[in-house]
Amino acid sequence: MRGVLITAVHSGSPAGTAPAGEPDTRQFDPELAWQRARSVALRPEPFGALVYHFGTRKLSFLKSKTLVRVVETLADHPTATAALLACEVPEAQRPTYVRALADLARSQMIERRPA
């Protein structure tokens, strides 16, 4: 299966790292609760969706309507794995989707949800 995410940087400033002494909440663990970042807009497109982060000015392309559903419903499920299951991502394709979600976490498009 081909990738389900293409990321393109729109600004000249890369996303920063967590301040010293604070955990990096972008480290992706599919067994934790996640949500679309508050400063992110998702625009559906025939191929999937455009995702834009207003803070970092980063643009990503979700090339799968299933991935769009996963990102849109992350906040409705206790874990990212539960969202993948609810969106009926086939088991053989889950590693691809987990990698896409990890990329979205690193680019601050999704964030850990408070406990």
C-alpha positions in Angstrom: 0.0 0.0 0.0 1.3 3.5 -0.8 1.6 6.1 1.8 -1.5 7.9 3.0 0.1 11.2 4.0 2.2 13.8 2.1 3.7 16.7 4.2 4.9 19.9 2.7 6.4 22.7 4.8 4.9 26.1 4.0 7.0 28.3 6.3 10.7 28.7 6.7 10.5 28.0 10.5 10.6 24.4 11.6 8.5 23.2 14.5 10.4 23.6 17.7 11.1 21.0 20.3 9.7 20.8 23.8 11.3 23.2 26.3 13.9 21.7 28.6 12.4 19.6 31.3 9.0 19.2 29.6 7.9 16.0 27.9 7.7 16.1 24.1 3.9 15.5 23.6 4.5 15.0 19.9 6.1 11.6 20.6 3.4 9.3 19.1 2.0 6.4 21.1 -1.2 4.9 19.5 -2.3 3.6 22.9 -2.8 7.2 24.2 -5.6 9.7 23.6 -5.1 12.1 20.7 -7.0 14.8 18.9 -6.6 17.2 16.0 -4.6 20.2 17.2 -6.7 23.2 18.0 -4.9 25.4 15.6 -5.3 23.0 12.6 -7.9 23.2 9.9 -8.9 20.2 7.8 -10.5 20.8 4.4 -12.0 17.7 2.7 -10.9 17.2 -1.0 -11.7 14.5 -3.5 -8.3 12.8 -2.8 -8.7 13.0 1.0 -8.0 16.3 2.7 -5.7 19.3 3.1 -4.5 19.9 6.7 -3.2 23.3 7.6 -1.5 24.4 10.9 -2.0 28.1 11.5 0.8 28.3 14.0 3.6 26.6 12.0 2.1 27.4 8.6 2.6 23.8 7.6 0.5 22.1 5.0 -0.1 18.4 4.8 -2.1 16.3 2.3 -4.1 13.3 3.6 -4.3 11.0 0.6 -6.8 8.6 2.2 -10.4 9.3 3.1 -10.0 6.7 5.8 -7.1 8.6 7.3 -9.3 11.8 7.2 -12.0 9.9 9.2 -9.4 8.7 11.7 -8.1 12.2 12.3 -11.6 13.7 12.5 -12.6 11.1 15.1 -9.5 10.8 17.2 -11.1 12.9 20.0 -14.1 10.5 20.1 -12.0 7.5 21.1 -9.9 6.6 24.1 -6.8 5.8 22.0 -5.6 6.2 18.4 -5.7 2.4 18.1 -9.4 2.5 19.0 -10.0 5.2 16.4 -8.3 3.0 13.8 -10.5 0.1 14.8 -13.7 2.2 14.7 -12.8 3.5 11.2 -12.4 -0.2 10.1 -8.7 0.2 9.1 -7.7 -3.4 8.1 -5.1 -4.9 10.4 -2.6 -5.3 7.5 -2.8 -1.5 6.8 -2.6 -0.3 10.4 1.2 0.1 10.5 0.9 2.5 7.5 -1.8 4.5 9.3 0.2 4.5 12.6 3.2 5.9 10.7 1.0 8.6 9.2 -0.4 9.6 12.6 3.1 9.7 14.0 4.1 12.1 11.2 1.1 14.2 12.0 2.1 14.3 15.7 5.6 15.3 14.8 4.3 18.1 12.6 1.9 19.2 15.4 -1.2 18.5 13.3 -2.5 16.2 16.1 -1.8 16.5 19.8 -2.2 14.5 22.9 -5.5 14.9 24.5 -5.5 15.9 28.2 -6.4 13.0 30.5 
